[in-house]
Amino acid sequence: MENLGFSIIIPAYNEDKTIGKVLKEATKTTAKEIIVVNDGSTDNTFEIINSFCKRDKRIKHILIKINKGPGFARKIGVLESTQPLLVFFDADIKNVKKEMFEKLIDPVIKNEA
């Protein structure tokens, strides 16, 4: 249980105005992986995600060529995750606190939930 990790899953569709900020916040956390599901974006979302992938190896960029909606994108993220715990971010989330994840995960580990 001590190696318990979590994945952050972020569906993104035409989020070039906010996806950089979200990925910056996500990379501050202790997530083992950050899965960004690009749901058929037609703006610069693809390029921004790829630039973050080069800086942080935890980021996995999954491209869906045709927009299928956030529910479908989340499902793809879940299927791609390798971690037992999942956290979902929207592409416009603000003010992520690194400590919030540890506060959520510590009781799970201690209680072997």
C-alpha positions in Angstrom: 0.0 0.0 0.0 2.9 2.4 0.6 3.5 2.7 -3.2 -0.1 3.7 -3.8 -0.2 6.3 -6.5 -2.7 8.3 -8.4 -3.4 9.5 -11.9 -4.8 12.8 -13.0 -7.1 12.6 -16.0 -7.8 15.7 -18.0 -10.2 15.8 -20.9 -9.5 18.7 -23.2 -11.4 20.1 -26.2 -10.2 23.4 -27.7 -8.6 24.5 -24.4 -5.6 26.3 -25.7 -6.4 29.3 -23.4 -6.3 27.2 -20.2 -4.6 23.8 -20.8 -1.1 25.2 -20.1 -2.2 26.6 -16.7 -3.9 23.3 -15.8 -0.8 21.2 -16.8 1.4 23.5 -14.8 -0.7 22.9 -11.7 -0.9 19.2 -12.4 2.8 18.8 -12.6 3.2 20.4 -9.1 1.4 17.4 -7.6 2.8 14.0 -6.7 0.7 12.2 -9.4 2.4 9.2 -10.9 0.9 10.0 -14.2 -1.0 12.8 -15.9 -3.3 11.7 -18.7 -4.5 14.3 -21.1 -7.2 13.2 -23.5 -7.3 15.6 -26.4 -10.9 15.2 -27.6 -10.6 16.3 -31.2 -9.3 19.8 -30.6 -9.0 22.1 -33.6 -7.1 24.9 -31.9 -3.5 24.9 -30.5 -4.4 22.5 -27.6 -2.4 19.6 -29.3 0.8 21.7 -29.5 0.6 23.0 -26.0 0.1 19.5 -24.6 3.0 18.1 -26.6 5.3 20.9 -25.3 4.4 19.8 -21.7 5.0 16.2 -22.6 8.6 17.0 -23.5 9.1 18.7 -20.1 7.5 16.1 -17.8 7.6 12.3 -18.6 4.5 11.7 -16.4 2.3 13.3 -19.0 0.6 11.0 -21.5 -1.1 12.7 -24.4 -4.0 10.7 -26.0 -5.5 12.0 -29.1 -9.1 11.3 -30.2 -9.5 12.6 -33.8 -13.2 13.3 -33.6 -14.8 15.1 -30.6 -16.8 12.6 -28.6 -17.4 14.6 -25.4 -15.9 14.8 -21.9 -17.5 11.6 -20.7 -16.0 9.6 -23.4 -12.6 11.3 -22.9 -12.7 10.5 -19.2 -13.5 6.9 -19.9 -10.5 6.7 -22.2 -8.3 8.2 -19.5 -9.6 5.6 -17.0 -8.8 2.8 -19.4 -5.2 4.2 -20.0 -4.4 4.7 -16.3 -2.0 2.5 -14.6 -2.7 3.7 -11.0 -5.3 2.5 -8.5 -6.5 6.0 -7.6 -7.9 8.5 -10.1 -8.4 12.3 -9.9 -10.3 14.2 -12.6 -9.4 17.7 -13.6 -11.4 19.9 -15.9 -9.2 21.8 -18.4 -10.0 25.1 -16.7 -9.3 24.1 -13.0 -7.6 26.7 -10.9 -5.7 26.7 -7.6 -4.6 23.1 -7.2 -2.9 22.5 -3.8 -0.2 19.8 -3.8 -1.1 18.9 -0.2 -4.7 18.1 -1.0 -3.8 14.8 -2.7 -1.6 13.7 0.2 -4.4 14.5 2.6 -6.8 12.3 0.5 -4.4 9.4 0.0 -2.9 9.1 3.5 -6.1 7.9 5.1 -6.5 5.3 2.3 -3.1 3.9 3.0 -3.4 4.0 6.8 -6.8 2.2 6.7 -5.8 -0.1 3.8 -9.1 0.9 2.1 
